[in-house]
Amino acid sequence: MAAIANLFIDQGSTFSTSVNVKDSDESAFDLTNHTAAGQVRKSYSSSTATDFTITIADPPSNGQLDCSLTATQTAALEEGRYVYDIEVTNDTGVVTRVIEGIITINPNVTK
């Protein structure tokens, strides 16, 4: 089961966070031979999405994902509530959702 973390992002600002993926015994999940992907959507059924840029930090055995959105990406999101998740896929095609939650976009004054 994925961890749940709710995030607050300032509209028009660069956003970055790290996710430390853990095994069921709370040890680091080895991300060797994995890829990662994640998206932000207004709702679960929304047809449009904003993709996170996600990199697996070195060494992959530490289980750290570095995730970001550019200022341009966050500026394009209207203020309000969104949903997101991040998944990893191993080299045999097994997909595991590692984190999910709600994102609140705080409105921007400076344009």
C-alpha positions in Angstrom: 0.0 0.0 0.0 1.2 3.5 -0.9 2.2 6.1 1.6 -0.1 9.1 1.8 1.3 12.6 1.9 -0.6 15.8 1.3 1.4 18.6 -0.3 1.0 22.4 -0.6 2.5 24.1 -3.6 2.7 27.8 -4.3 1.4 28.6 -7.8 4.1 30.0 -10.1 7.0 28.7 -7.9 9.4 25.9 -8.5 8.5 22.9 -6.4 10.8 20.0 -5.4 10.6 17.3 -2.8 12.3 13.9 -2.1 10.5 10.7 -1.4 12.2 8.0 0.5 10.7 4.7 -0.5 10.6 2.0 2.1 10.0 -1.8 2.2 7.4 -3.3 4.5 10.2 -3.7 7.1 11.0 0.0 6.9 14.3 -0.5 5.2 15.2 1.4 2.0 13.5 0.0 -1.1 16.2 -0.8 -3.7 15.3 1.2 -6.9 18.0 -0.4 -9.0 16.6 -1.3 -12.4 13.5 0.8 -11.7 11.9 3.8 -13.5 9.6 6.3 -11.8 6.6 8.4 -13.0 4.1 10.6 -11.3 1.3 12.9 -12.3 -0.9 15.7 -10.9 -4.6 15.8 -11.9 -7.6 18.0 -11.0 -9.5 14.8 -10.3 -9.0 11.1 -10.6 -11.0 11.0 -13.8 -9.4 14.2 -15.3 -8.1 13.6 -18.9 -5.3 16.2 -18.4 -2.3 15.8 -16.2 0.9 17.5 -15.2 3.9 15.2 -15.1 6.4 15.4 -12.3 10.1 15.2 -13.3 11.4 12.3 -11.2 14.9 11.1 -10.9 16.2 8.2 -8.8 19.0 9.5 -6.6 22.4 7.7 -6.4 22.8 5.1 -5.1 19.5 3.6 -6.1 19.7 1.2 -3.2 18.9 4.1 -0.9 15.4 4.3 -2.3 15.3 8.1 -2.8 13.2 9.7 -5.5 13.7 13.4 -6.3 10.5 14.9 -7.7 10.0 18.4 -9.1 7.6 20.7 -11.0 8.9 23.9 -12.8 7.5 27.3 -12.1 5.9 27.3 -15.5 4.1 24.0 -14.6 2.8 25.3 -11.2 1.7 28.6 -12.8 -0.5 26.7 -15.2 -2.3 25.0 -12.4 -5.3 26.9 -11.1 -5.6 27.4 -7.4 -7.4 24.6 -5.5 -7.3 20.9 -4.8 -5.6 18.2 -7.0 -4.7 14.6 -6.6 -1.3 12.9 -7.4 0.6 9.7 -7.2 4.0 8.4 -7.9 4.8 4.9 -9.1 7.9 2.9 -9.8 8.2 0.2 -12.4 10.8 -2.6 -12.2 12.6 -4.1 -15.2 10.0 -6.9 -15.5 7.1 -4.4 -15.7 5.8 -4.7 -12.2 4.3 -1.3 -11.2 4.2 -0.2 -7.5 2.5 2.9 -6.3 4.8 4.4 -3.6 3.0 7.6 -2.6 -0.3 9.4 -3.2 -2.3 12.2 -1.8 -3.9 15.6 -2.3 -2.1 18.7 -3.5 -3.3 22.1 -2.7 -2.2 24.9 -5.1 -1.9 28.2 -3.2 -2.7 31.2 -5.4 0.0 33.4 -6.8 -0.2 37.2 -6.4 3.0 38.1 -8.4 2.5 37.4 -12.1 
